[in-house]
Amino acid sequence: MDLQHMRYAIAVAEEHSFTRAAARCFVVQSALSHSIKDLEQELGVKLFARTPRRVELTPAGEAFIAGARASLDAAERARVDAAAAQGLVRGTLTIGVIPTPTAVDIPHLLTRFHAAYPDVQVCLRDGGSEELVAAVKQGVVDVAFVGLAENSPPRGVAARELNREDLALVLPAHHRLAGRQRITLADLSEETFVDFPAGSAGRAQTDHAFHAAGLHRTVAFEATTTDLFLGLIRHGLAIGFLSEKVVPHGTQLILQSVINGPRRVEYLAWNDFNPTPACTALLTVADTH
């Protein structure tokens, strides 16, 4: 069975269109359609059901696509392993990164990695820590830079601790606590907070600190980006905790330390079951970063 035919079938399945799949694969539509027809004849089943608006997988097609993806992954791994046997590091490396990494300068790390291993194609994927850890477990992401609450290391994957830091309390310039010398969580129990979505690792860092102190807080706003997070604080709508390294200077915001405030631990996580040569190379570069 031709691997290229598998790639065409996967493209049609993902694009739901022969036209878009052909453009994605840089072939004319007639050639792609002919390849799919040959593949269906070889298998003895119909892979796709064509409707006026889109193309859908048949039950047989769904089963085939799952196996085709696994076959292409295996073929790619075989190619990479063969190159590694000759001392070459090639292939694709997918790196997961949280929106607010501070322990590692990611662009600088990638620049060093590319200089050392120019034949590796790097794909960057951002997301929440819990999402990225799950992706590492599933083999979708090779390595991930994540941030978790203290005493909550990544589970089910290998991990290296990179950094621990106390999160800073971010206040609008006119806030009553802006000039306070000593602040505890109890001083914040009546405040309105902005935080990351409930259930996320970013949210858990502050939730854990308040729970440990036996305190309740009001989270009126949830934000998935630091721009929105800081904008709500800047306009006096809320206060919140962030790493001081992600708060730009000159933004009319005040950063304060909180004695028993939340802490964040950053990790580099990877799946140590048969990691690719590119993954191993990245770990080595990160270790000397």
MOHU-V459904 format. One record per pair of residues at least 6 apart in sequence whose C-alpha atoms are under 7 Angstrom apart, sorted by the first residue. I is the first residue (numbers start at 1). J is the second residue. D is the distance in Angstrom with one decimal. If there is no record, write none. Layout:
I|J|D + I|J|D
This chain:
3|72|7.0 + 5|35|6.1 + 5|36|6.7 + 5|39|6.8 + 6|68|5.9 + 8|32|6.7 + 9|36|6.5 + 10|65|6.2 + 11|21|5.1 + 12|18|5.7 + 12|21|5.1 + 13|56|6.9 + 13|57|6.5 + 15|21|5.9 + 16|54|5.5 + 16|55|4.6 + 16|56|6.1 + 17|54|5.9 + 17|55|5.5 + 18|29|6.5 + 19|29|5.9 + 22|28|5.8 + 22|29|5.1 + 22|32|6.2 + 40|46|5.7 + 40|47|6.5 + 45|60|6.9 + 46|58|7.0 + 46|60|7.0 + 46|61|7.0 + 47|57|5.9 + 47|58|5.5 + 47|60|5.9 + 47|61|4.0 + 48|55|6.5 + 48|56|5.6 + 48|57|4.6 + 48|58|5.3 + 48|61|6.3 + 49|55|5.9 + 49|56|5.2 + 49|57|6.0 + 49|58|6.0 + 50|56|6.4 + 80|90|5.7 + 80|91|5.7 + 83|89|6.5 + 83|90|6.9 + 84|277|6.7 + 89|117|6.6 + 89|119|6.8 + 89|120|6.8 + 89|277|6.0 + 89|278|6.0 + 90|119|5.1 + 90|120|4.7 + 90|278|6.6 + 91|120|5.1 + 91|121|6.2 + 92|120|5.6 + 92|121|4.7 + 92|122|5.8 + 93|120|6.8 + 93|121|6.2 + 93|122|4.9 + 93|123|6.1 + 93|142|6.3 + 93|278|6.1 + 93|279|6.6 + 94|122|5.9 + 94|123|4.6 + 94|124|5.9 + 94|141|5.1 + 94|142|5.3 + 94|143|6.9 + 95|123|6.2 + 95|124|5.0 + 95|125|6.1 + 95|141|6.0 + 95|142|6.0 + 95|143|5.1 + 95|144|5.5 + 96|124|6.0 + 96|125|4.7 + 96|126|5.5 + 96|132|6.1 + 96|141|6.3 + 96|143|6.2 + 96|144|4.2 + 96|145|6.1 + 97|125|6.2 + 97|126|4.8 + 97|127|6.4 + 97|144|5.7 + 97|145|4.9 + 97|146|6.5 + 98|126|5.5 + 98|127|5.3 + 98|128|5.6 + 98|129|6.2 + 98|145|6.4 + 98|146|5.7 + 99|126|6.4 + 99|127|6.8 + 100|246|6.6 + 102|245|6.6 + 103|162|6.1 + 103|163|5.7 + 103|266|6.7 + 109|286|6.9 + 109|289|6.8 + 113|282|6.7 + 113|285|6.5 + 120|278|6.9 + 128|200|6.8 + 129|146|4.9 + 129|147|6.1 + 129|201|5.9 + 130|200|6.9 + 130|201|6.3 + 132|144|6.4 + 133|154|6.8 + 135|141|5.3 + 136|142|5.8 + 136|143|6.5 + 136|270|6.0 + 136|271|6.0 + 137|156|6.8 + 137|157|6.3 + 137|271|6.2 + 142|270|6.0 + 142|271|6.9 + 142|279|6.2 + 143|268|6.9 + 143|269|5.6 + 143|270|4.5 + 143|279|6.9 + 144|268|5.7 + 144|269|5.2 + 144|270|6.5 + 145|267|5.8 + 145|268|4.7 + 145|269|6.4 + 146|266|5.6 + 146|267|5.4 + 146|268|6.5 + 147|264|6.2 + 147|265|5.5 + 147|266|4.2 + 147|267|6.3 + 148|201|5.5 + 148|202|6.8 + 148|205|6.6 + 148|264|5.7 + 148|265|5.4 + 148|266|6.3 + 149|201|6.8 + 149|204|6.2 + 149|205|4.3 + 149|263|6.4 + 149|264|5.1 + 149|265|6.1 + 150|263|6.0 + 150|264|5.9 + 150|265|5.9 + 157|269|6.4 + 157|270|5.9 + 157|271|5.2 + 158|269|5.6 + 158|270|5.3 + 158|271|5.8 + 158|272|5.9 + 159|267|6.2 + 159|268|5.5 + 159|269|4.3 + 159|270|6.3 + 160|267|5.4 + 160|268|5.2 + 160|269|6.5 + 161|266|6.1 + 161|267|4.5 + 161|268|6.5 + 162|266|5.4 + 162|267|5.2 + 162|268|6.8 + 163|265|5.7 + 163|266|5.2 + 164|264|5.8 + 164|265|4.5 + 164|266|6.5 + 165|263|5.6 + 165|264|5.5 + 165|265|6.6 + 166|261|7.0 + 166|262|6.2 + 166|263|4.4 + 166|264|6.5 + 167|241|5.8 + 167|242|5.2 + 167|243|4.8 + 167|244|6.8 + 167|262|5.8 + 167|263|5.5 + 167|264|6.8 + 168|241|5.4 + 168|242|5.5 + 168|243|5.7 + 168|244|5.6 + 168|255|5.9 + 168|256|5.8 + 168|257|5.5 + 169|240|5.8 + 169|241|4.6 + 169|242|6.7 + 169|255|5.6 + 169|256|5.0 + 169|257|6.1 + 169|258|6.8 + 170|239|5.9 + 170|240|5.4 + 170|241|5.8 + 170|242|6.9 + 170|253|6.6 + 170|254|5.7 + 170|255|4.9 + 170|256|6.6 + 171|178|6.7 + 171|233|6.3 + 171|239|5.4 + 171|253|5.7 + 171|254|5.0 + 171|255|6.4 + 172|233|5.7 + 172|234|5.0 + 172|236|5.7 + 172|252|6.7 + 172|253|4.9 + 172|254|6.1 + 173|252|5.7 + 173|253|5.3 + 173|254|5.7 + 178|254|6.3 + 183|258|5.1 + 183|259|6.3 + 184|258|5.2 + 184|259|5.3 + 184|260|6.0 + 185|258|6.8 + 185|260|6.4 + 185|261|6.3 + 189|215|6.8 + 189|216|6.3 + 189|217|5.3 + 190|217|6.9 + 191|218|6.9 + 192|218|5.4 + 192|219|6.0 + 192|220|6.3 + 192|238|5.1 + 192|239|6.4 + 193|218|6.0 + 193|219|4.6 + 193|220|6.0 + 193|221|6.6 + 193|238|4.9 + 193|239|4.9 + 193|240|5.5 + 194|219|5.7 + 194|220|6.3 + 194|221|4.6 + 194|222|5.7 + 194|229|6.5 + 194|238|5.7 + 194|239|6.0 + 194|240|5.4 + 195|203|6.1 + 195|219|6.7 + 195|221|6.5 + 195|222|5.1 + 195|223|6.1 + 195|240|6.3 + 196|202|5.8 + 196|203|5.0 + 196|222|5.2 + 196|223|5.1 + 196|224|5.8 + 197|203|6.3 + 197|222|5.2 + 197|223|6.5 + 197|224|6.9 + 205|262|5.8 + 205|263|6.4 + 205|264|6.4 + 206|262|5.1 + 209|261|6.1 + 209|262|5.0 + 210|216|6.4 + 223|229|5.6 + 232|238|6.1 + 233|239|5.4 + 234|252|6.8 + 234|253|6.3
